[in-house]
Amino acid sequence: MSFQTMSQLSDTIRGVLEIRNGAVRVLAPSSVRGPLLDRLTDTAVFHEKSEMRAMARWIIKMIAPEMGVHLSSIQPLYMAIGRGEVSGFTVPAV
């Protein structure tokens, strides 16, 4: 179930996440996993308001490193394959 308002989101993360000066700090990692992350994800994908989707996405991106998740892309590998710099293997699409 998505967060319906910024106020509801703010109330729910109080004591779990701290947002200050454009940064997010995880205060209670075990409370992030499970229902809170599920609601952030649902909001990031399905909320009708773009501001709510954007805020949820930003929070997820900001907390990921603190939770041991490091975002990356294999785009540079695809580009190198396209330029013929690497070959001899396939890359599964996941």
Secondary structure as a PSIPRED ss2 file (coil, helix, strand):
# PSIPRED VFORMAT (PSIPRED V4.0)

   1 M C   1.000  0.000  0.000
   2 S C   1.000  0.000  0.000
   3 F C   1.000  0.000  0.000
   4 Q C   1.000  0.000  0.000
   5 T C   1.000  0.000  0.000
   6 M H   0.000  1.000  0.000
   7 S H   0.000  1.000  0.000
   8 Q H   0.000  1.000  0.000
   9 L H   0.000  1.000  0.000
  10 S H   0.000  1.000  0.000
  11 D H   0.000  1.000  0.000
  12 T H   0.000  1.000  0.000
  13 I H   0.000  1.000  0.000
  14 R C   1.000  0.000  0.000
  15 G C   1.000  0.000  0.000
  16 V C   1.000  0.000  0.000
  17 L E   0.000  0.000  1.000
  18 E E   0.000  0.000  1.000
  19 I E   0.000  0.000  1.000
  20 R E   0.000  0.000  1.000
  21 N C   1.000  0.000  0.000
  22 G C   1.000  0.000  0.000
  23 A E   0.000  0.000  1.000
  24 V E   0.000  0.000  1.000
  25 R E   0.000  0.000  1.000
  26 V E   0.000  0.000  1.000
  27 L C   1.000  0.000  0.000
  28 A C   1.000  0.000  0.000
  29 P H   0.000  1.000  0.000
  30 S H   0.000  1.000  0.000
  31 S H   0.000  1.000  0.000
  32 V H   0.000  1.000  0.000
  33 R C   1.000  0.000  0.000
  34 G C   1.000  0.000  0.000
  35 P H   0.000  1.000  0.000
  36 L H   0.000  1.000  0.000
  37 L H   0.000  1.000  0.000
  38 D H   0.000  1.000  0.000
  39 R H   0.000  1.000  0.000
  40 L H   0.000  1.000  0.000
  41 T H   0.000  1.000  0.000
  42 D H   0.000  1.000  0.000
  43 T H   0.000  1.000  0.000
  44 A H   0.000  1.000  0.000
  45 V H   0.000  1.000  0.000
  46 F H   0.000  1.000  0.000
  47 H C   1.000  0.000  0.000
  48 E C   1.000  0.000  0.000
  49 K C   1.000  0.000  0.000
  50 S H   0.000  1.000  0.000
  51 E H   0.000  1.000  0.000
  52 M H   0.000  1.000  0.000
  53 R H   0.000  1.000  0.000
  54 A H   0.000  1.000  0.000
  55 M H   0.000  1.000  0.000
  56 A H   0.000  1.000  0.000
  57 R H   0.000  1.000  0.000
  58 W H   0.000  1.000  0.000
  59 I H   0.000  1.000  0.000
  60 I H   0.000  1.000  0.000
  61 K H   0.000  1.000  0.000
  62 M H   0.000  1.000  0.000
  63 I H   0.000  1.000  0.000
  64 A C   1.000  0.000  0.000
  65 P H   0.000  1.000  0.000
  66 E H   0.000  1.000  0.000
  67 M H   0.000  1.000  0.000
  68 G C   1.000  0.000  0.000
  69 V C   1.000  0.000  0.000
  70 H C   1.000  0.000  0.000
  71 L C   1.000  0.000  0.000
  72 S C   1.000  0.000  0.000
  73 S C   1.000  0.000  0.000
  74 I C   1.000  0.000  0.000
  75 Q H   0.000  1.000  0.000
  76 P H   0.000  1.000  0.000
  77 L H   0.000  1.000  0.000
  78 Y H   0.000  1.000  0.000
  79 M H   0.000  1.000  0.000
  80 A H   0.000  1.000  0.000
  81 I H   0.000  1.000  0.000
  82 G H   0.000  1.000  0.000
  83 R C   1.000  0.000  0.000
  84 G C   1.000  0.000  0.000
  85 E C   1.000  0.000  0.000
  86 V C   1.000  0.000  0.000
  87 S C   1.000  0.000  0.000
  88 G C   1.000  0.000  0.000
  89 F C   1.000  0.000  0.000
  90 T C   1.000  0.000  0.000
  91 V C   1.000  0.000  0.000
  92 P C   1.000  0.000  0.000
  93 A C   1.000  0.000  0.000
  94 V C   1.000  0.000  0.000
